[in-house]
């Protein structure tokens, strides 16, 4: 058990780092591509990649009872819909608000998991940990998260980002409730479903795509390979094996990494409240997952 929990902690740390670096890449890509076609390119590339691996492994998916209706819903709410919402919303809101909206996922998952996932009851300790972590994220982002972008569609952009967080929360709960599946097969199928939805949607709304420049193509390939294909595979494993509540710990890390990577690579100034925010976020993680931590470090022998 300690070795397995160590694996899950490493996975969510990796996901937090990868997804934290995604928002700046999206901003760069939106300079050379429309939002829906950016989502289509990212999902399409990832679906081809994972689909090829899935085919090589014999198209294994369900290990028992099939639940295709749930898989179709999960594919919509975990890829196509949130990607479109985030890409469109980032045209009208600050990057800080987008990062903060992802930290709302745990607050949405908590009551859903309490109602629909056995063993995920919203006990006082877990609730307290998530609240403390969320306060840390709010301090980290600070007032800049809510500065006006001067866009006439700013309100709708904010609603789009919050709605994307809701999509991820719902998909996590539904993924946990699926019957036994092959994780790689499920990750591939979800991306294929997302591609089947986003490609005609992008064409209908934005028309045929214009050929992007080389830099934009490179960013799309990177977004498709790492934060979409590889990260979606890890996400499926964590949700299926460790639970949706444990998976939401990733969303407290995303704004932290977004700030750190921006400071390192874009020479952005670190906010003065960084240290306090980090302490609160880590404290929230420890409190909410105290049982997992004691199993991991207390009796590792």
C-alpha positions, 0 to 999 in steps of 0.5 A: 500500500505505501508503494502504491500511494507513493505512485499516486502522489507522484502522478498528481504532482506530475499532473499539477506541474504539467497542467500548470504550464498549459495556460501560458502555452494556450495563450501563445497558441491563441495568437495564431489559431482560433479557440475551437480549432486549437481544441480540435488540433490538441484533442485530435493529435492526442486521440490519434496517438493514444488510439494507435497505442490502443489498437496495438494492444488489441482495442481492450476496454471493458473487462466486464459489463459495458457502459458505453452511454457513460463513456460518451458522457465522460468523453464530452465532459472531460475533453471536448466541452471543457477544452472549448470553454477554456480556450474561448474563455481565455480570450476574455479573462485574465490567466489568473482567473483561469487558474483560480477557476480550476481550483474550484474543481475540488469544491464541486467534486466534494458534494458530488463524491459524497452523494455518488461515490462510496467511501468518499464522504465529506467528513469535517477533516477533508472539508477543512483541508480543502477550504484551507487549500482553496484560501491559499490558492485565492491568496496566491492569485490575489486581486489580479485574478479579478482585474477587468480584462476590458472585454465586453464578454468578460462575464461570459468568459468567467462563466465559461472557465467556471463551467469547465471546472464543473465539467471536469468535476462531473467527469471525474465522478462518472469515471470513478463509477465505471465498471472495470476498464483498461486505463489506456483504452479508456483514455484513448476512447475518451479522446476519440469521442472528444475529437468526434465532437470538437472537429465538426463543432469547430468547422460549424462555428469557425469555418474551415481552419487556416494553416497555422505557422510553425510555432503554433503547430509545435505548440499544438503538438506539445499540448496534444502529446503531454498535457492531453494524451499523457496527462489524460492517461495518468488522470484516468489511472488516478481517478479509477484507483485512488478516487476523484477526491484524491485526484482534485489535489492536482487542482491546488497545484496548478495555479502554484506551478503557473506562477512559478513557471511564469517567473522562471521562463517569462521573468514574471514577478512573484507575488509577495504572498507566495510563501503564505499561499504555499504554506496554506496549500500544502497544509490543506493537502496534508489535512485533507489526505492525512490518512494517505500520508500516514500510510505512506510515511508512517509505516513504510516498512 
